[in-house]
Each structure stands twice: as structure tokens, then as C-alpha cells.
Amino acid sequence: MYLWVLLCLLMLAIIWPMLHARRTARWIAAQKLDSQACSDASSSHLSICCPGGGVFFWWQIGAMKRLLELYDLPSDVPLAGASAGALAIVLGQCGVDPSRAHSLAFDLADAAGVFSNPLGLCGKWGRLVDAWLGELLPADAAQRCTGRCRIAVTRLTPLPQAETIDAYLTRASVIDALMASTHIPLFMDGRVTSARVQPAALDGGLLACLGLRSGLSLLVREAAHEAEAIVISHHKDAHFLRACRQHGWMPIRTKGTEQFASFGAAWVELEAERGREGEFARLEPYRRRELPTRRGVKSSQVKPSQSKSSDGTSPAVRRHPRLPRSPCRSRPSS
């Protein structure tokens, strides 16, 4: 453990000046091209990006699933994700129900004794995520995700660098890429790197966590394309952030996670209603005319002007039914 920390610090000291200079140059180039990029609504560089967010992944999957229901995106618009964000794009692309994913996750954790173990998920997370994905992903996951889902991983050789995977031969290869993108060194299964992909890799958001790269730069292939990326992040959802403060929802706890997906879906609906003034202005040409309903509630019923109710709940929770509570929610938060 200490050797790994020292190695990381050494690598940081060596490559920081080089990466900082490169990042600055990319930022300058992106600024020069920003106006040109934003004016081309039909650009092939448009992308949907989900940076890592820990347990806020549950917000992202709700948002991604709803976005893909409301917009018929062209096949050349990629969905890119790192770490937990990679899980969100793949589950969204595969049409996985967030409530089922949540219930299954807590059932597996409960069966593994996570809630009664002082170490929680440490050393067990790897096999639990593997089993979880094995249950959730459809048989045609490779066909659905190839060319559409870009899963970010961090390679360590010759120097730490981010790469994206977007071609999958089988359903198992999709799971392998996700296992590599979510691999937290040592914590996942006692290994520093994941051997599920070759060369070995680890968490796709590592360089962002170390401050060496921005989360968005890990998900687009050229800095000039960052201006055209639509970032799906809970930080943009004022209702959700307010609820987090009110209820004590935190990135490292499971408390309240059964409600996160409904907030994400409601945020997408609000932004879609704003049309060309909203977050998805560049997706307007691809908006479906017949908007799918969510649990019998039309997206037009949720307006951006709605405010918090007297009971302190968000319009997303008040207007839409909550996701079913997992049978394990009575257990202590990890």
C-alpha cells in the first residue's frame, strides 16, 4: 500500500509539469474554437458525457435513461463515461430499469454481508459489480454499445494516460471494460490494476481525481471538441443539490440513493422543456415528437418554474412516484 502511494507521488512529480503545459495548450485551443464549435448544431463532434460521481451514479442513470427516451440520437453521437459514469451510459443505452438495478445492487450487497462488515465493500466490490452487471445487461449489449458507448480507462504504461474503449465483441467484453473503468486500486479486489482488459488498466477517472486532467478531457478525444460535449452531472440539478443538503445525502453513503434516479429523470425533463434555452439545446433536432411518458406522467407536467413545496421535497419527488425502496434500505449505510 505504502509502496503504491510513493509510486503515485513519484509519477505525479515527474509528469505534472508536462501534463499541466499540455492541458493549458489544449484549453487555449478550445477557447479559440469555442464560438465556431457551438455554432455548428449538426457537428459530428457532439457527445454526451458522464464523468464519475460515486454513488451519484444513481442520479446519472436516471438522467441517461430519460434522455435516451426523449431524444432519438444519431448513431454517430457517442455516450462517454468514466468510472461510475461509464456504468450510467451503458445501463442507459441498454435500457436497464434504475429501480431494478438499485434493488439488485442492495440484494447482492446484503447477501455478501456488506452491511454487517466493518470493511463494507472493501475487497468485495469487484465480484459484486461483476455479478450485478451479469444480471442486468441484455444478451445484445455488445451490439447496442459498440460505436456508441465510450468507456474510459486509465493505462499505466508507459505513463498514466486515459483511453476510451468503444468496440465490443461480446457482452462479456462490455462487462470487462466496465470492470476496468470502475477499478479502484486495491479496494476492488486487492489488485492494483484490473486484468479484465489488456494492457492492464484501472479507474477511468483516476487522472481527474489526481488533478492531472479535467473530468471532461478524459471523455472527448480532442480538446477542441470539449465545447460540444453535453455533460450529464448532478451538479447542474439545483433541486437535487438542495435535497442533498436537506437530507444529508453524501457521495460516500448509500442513504437516499433509491430516490436519486427520479431526480435525474426529472432534471432531464425540465431541461427538455426549456428547449433551445436548456442544457439540451443542441439536441432539439433529435427530440421525439411523441414524448414517452414516465410512469404515466407527461414531461410537460414538470415546469422549470416549479419551486420547493412546503414539505421541503423537490418537485421531482412530489410529482413523480418514488422509486421502490430496496428491502435492504433498513440496513445501516455503508
Buried (B, 14 or more C-beta within 10 A) or exposed (E): EEEEEEEBEEBBEEBEEEBEEBBEEBBEBBEEBBEEBEEEEEBEBBBBBBBBBEBBBBBBBBBBBBBBBBBEBEEEBBBBBBBBBBBBBBBBBBEBBBBEBBBBBBBBBBEBEBBEBEEBBBBBBBBBBBBBBEBBBEEEBBBBBBEBBBBBBBBBEEEBBBBBBBEBEEBBBBBBBBBBBBBBBBBBBEBBBBBBBEEBBBBBBBBBBBEBBBBBBBBBBEBBBBBBBBBBBBEEBEBBBBBBEEEEBBEEBBBBBBBBBBBBBBBBBBBBBEEEEBBBBBBEEBEEEEBEEBEEBEBEBBEEEBEBEEEEBBBBBBBBEBBEBBEBBEBEBB
